[in-house]
Amino acid sequence: MALAAAAAGLDKKAMGVEIIDVAGKVDYADYLVLMTGHADRHVAAIADAVDEALGKQGYHAISIEGLPRGQWVLIDFVDIVVHVFLAETRALYDLDGLWMDAKRVRVPGT
């Protein structure tokens, strides 16, 4: 499912796509999927594409936050949490740095 989310983001030209394995480190997800859009409308389009792609595979988000503003959209699929950021917002919150010691999953096409 994390790879499908990453692929959907890449199809919409998301940048900096990473999958972070947080299984056993947190109790709310097994994977975090991080990606960046170049503008608020791009962030929203990426988030919509991820939600739609996973929905077609039978996975439905239990929560989507941040979509109206498009600076940081969080999509919670229970087993994975997808974060779609503007570059400045991603740098500010630095989830990449927070999880720097966690295992990364290779994302084909990156």
C-alpha positions in Angstrom: 0.0 0.0 0.0 2.9 2.4 0.8 4.4 1.7 -2.6 1.0 2.4 -4.3 0.8 5.7 -2.5 4.3 6.6 -3.6 3.6 5.6 -7.2 0.4 7.7 -7.2 2.4 10.7 -6.0 5.1 10.2 -8.6 2.4 10.0 -11.3 1.5 13.5 -10.3 5.1 14.7 -10.3 5.6 14.7 -6.5 9.2 15.3 -5.5 11.3 13.9 -2.7 9.1 10.8 -2.3 10.2 8.6 0.6 8.7 5.7 2.5 9.8 5.4 6.1 9.3 2.1 8.0 8.0 3.1 11.5 6.6 -0.4 12.4 7.3 -1.1 16.1 8.4 2.5 16.7 4.9 4.1 16.8 1.5 2.6 17.4 -0.5 4.5 14.7 1.1 3.3 11.5 3.6 0.9 9.9 4.8 3.3 7.2 5.0 7.1 6.6 5.0 8.2 3.0 6.5 11.7 2.5 6.3 13.7 -0.7 6.5 17.3 -1.8 4.6 19.5 -4.2 5.8 22.8 -5.7 2.6 24.8 -5.0 -0.5 24.5 -2.8 -2.6 23.3 -5.8 0.0 20.8 -6.7 0.0 19.5 -3.1 -3.8 19.2 -3.2 -3.7 17.4 -6.6 -1.1 14.9 -5.3 -3.2 14.2 -2.2 -6.3 13.7 -4.3 -4.5 11.3 -6.6 -3.1 9.2 -3.7 -6.5 9.0 -2.1 -8.2 8.0 -5.4 -5.5 5.5 -6.3 -5.6 3.7 -2.9 -9.4 3.9 -2.9 -9.5 2.0 -6.2 -7.4 -0.7 -4.5 -9.9 -0.9 -1.6 -8.1 1.2 0.9 -10.0 4.1 2.3 -8.7 7.0 4.3 -10.0 7.4 7.8 -8.9 11.0 7.9 -7.7 13.7 5.5 -6.4 16.9 7.1 -5.0 20.1 5.6 -6.6 19.8 2.1 -8.2 23.3 2.0 -4.8 25.1 2.6 -2.6 22.7 0.7 0.6 23.4 2.7 0.6 20.0 4.4 -1.9 17.4 3.7 -2.0 14.3 5.9 -3.9 11.2 4.7 -4.4 8.5 7.3 -5.0 5.0 5.9 -4.3 3.4 9.4 -1.4 1.2 8.3 0.2 4.1 6.4 0.1 7.8 6.9 0.8 9.9 3.8 2.2 13.4 4.2 2.2 15.7 1.2 4.0 19.0 1.8 5.0 22.3 0.3 8.9 22.3 0.3 9.0 25.1 3.0 6.6 23.2 5.3 8.4 19.9 4.9 11.7 21.6 5.8 10.1 23.4 8.8 8.6 20.2 10.4 11.5 18.0 9.2 9.9 14.6 9.6 12.8 13.3 7.4 15.2 14.4 10.2 13.0 13.1 13.0 13.0 9.7 11.5 16.6 9.8 10.1 17.4 6.5 11.9 14.4 4.6 10.6 14.7 2.2 7.7 13.7 3.6 4.3 11.9 1.5 1.7 13.2 1.9 -1.8 10.7 3.7 -4.1 10.9 2.6 -7.7 11.3 5.5 -10.1 13.2 7.7 -7.6 
